[in-house]
Amino acid sequence: MKKHTKILVLIVIILTIGFVAFRAFQSKSSQEAAAAPRQNIPLVKVEKPLRQNVSYMLKYTGDISPIQQANIFSKVSGNVERIYVDLGSAVRRNQLLAVIDSTELYQTYQQTAATYTNAKVSYQRTRQLFEQNLVARQDLDNAEAAMKVAEANFATAKTRLGYAKITAPFSGFITKRFLDRGALVQIGSSTLFTLMKNDSVKIIANILEKDIPTVTRNKKAIIKVDAYPDKEFEGVITNLNQAIDMTTRTMAAEIDIPNRGNMLKPGMFAEVSILIENHPQAITIPTQAILNDQNGDYVFLYENGKAKRVNIKRGIEQEGRTEILKGLFGDEDVISTGQNFARNNAQVRLANT
């Protein structure tokens, strides 16, 4: 009897365990069945559009050049007698830079001055005699011609004597000095100095052929150089070549930049951004949020737990964001992550819910 009782109790225990296990399995299956639809709903993140100033710029590079530059030569031959400036000197227009030995030039000046004075007196005497009918008209003409020749020779000698003083043709900085005191210079072949005007500088940017219609005089340009990585300089397009270089298919544009404080140095490498358009307070969204198909560009908006497709017209792209010209008002929830898995009017889940 005891043996049968034990068997019965064992059977009851086994049946109880089986029933509990069955109910647990049934509950788990129900939960998984209920969770399956939720797991198939795409996770997304949303962003509000931003209002930003959007600029369309053309990027170029170039070298900074002086706005004006000249190699200064001597117009007379001789030894350098004095030098008044050195490398890096700031000079004013007409400032004396150097003097060439003028001994021979001064002697020539004195001789021509004396000849001119004598010819002038001779002419005056001949004219007086002509007025008294004591000499022929031919004599008066010869005296006048001699006086004019002597006057021209005197003016030439005076000018050449002045050339012995080397002066600055414009204000600027001496960037090169080639000769020292005592050196012999020859007319037109010996460079004494290089003078650069640096209160303004310029950059020649080579505009691509496709961009030529958008580049005009007075367009603003932003310049950056490696020497001042955190500083921007403003310039303006002042001249356009009006002809395309057949080799590079580009057109040269001159950009003038005020050089306050003489910070920009000729020879610096510069990055140039020419401002073509500026749109203040434009609606922008992350560029990655924009999708495209045969019907054009579009985005998905998050509305009441669903994705809604909206066709858009894109504008300027800058720094990972794109201007939206049409399709958005600026207060929507734009799906910026997970949009590739969204479908129009289908459910989506926010990643943080």
Number of C-alpha atoms within 10 A of each C-alpha: 5 7 7 9 10 11 11 12 11 12 12 12 12 11 12 12 11 12 12 11 12 12 11 12 12 12 12 12 12 12 11 12 11 11 11 11 9 12 11 11 16 18 18 21 17 19 17 17 21 16 14 14 13 21 18 16 18 16 14 16 16 17 17 22 22 23 18 16 17 15 15 19 17 24 19 20 19 21 18 21 17 15 18 11 17 16 14 13 14 15 21 15 11 12 16 15 20 20 21 27 19 21 12 11 22 17 13 19 21 15 15 21 19 14 18 22 16 14 21 19 13 16 22 15 14 22 21 13 15 16 13 9 10 11 14 13 13 10 15 21 14 13 19 19 14 19 22 16 14 21 19 14 19 22 16 15 21 18 13 18 21 17 18 24 20 21 18 20 15 17 18 21 22 22 18 17 18 12 15 14 13 14 13 15 20 14 12 12 11 18 17 21 23 17 27 24 21 25 19 17 22 25 27 21 22 21 21 17 13 9 12 17 8 13 18 15 13 13 16 20 22 19 20 18 18 11 13 11 8 8 10 12 17 17 25 20 22 16 15 19 12 10 10 16 13 8 6 11 13 19 20 19 21 18 28 24 25 18 18 11 8 11 13 24 15 18 11 14 17 19 17 25 19 24 18 16 14 13 13 11 12 20 24 26 25 21 16 14 20 20 15 11 7 5 7 10 14 18 23 27 25 22 14 10 13 19 23 19 16 14 17 18 13 18 16 18 17 15 7 10 19 21 26 20 15 12 13 19 10 16 11 15 15 28 27 21 18 18 23 15 11 23 15 12 16 12 19 25 20 17 12 7 5
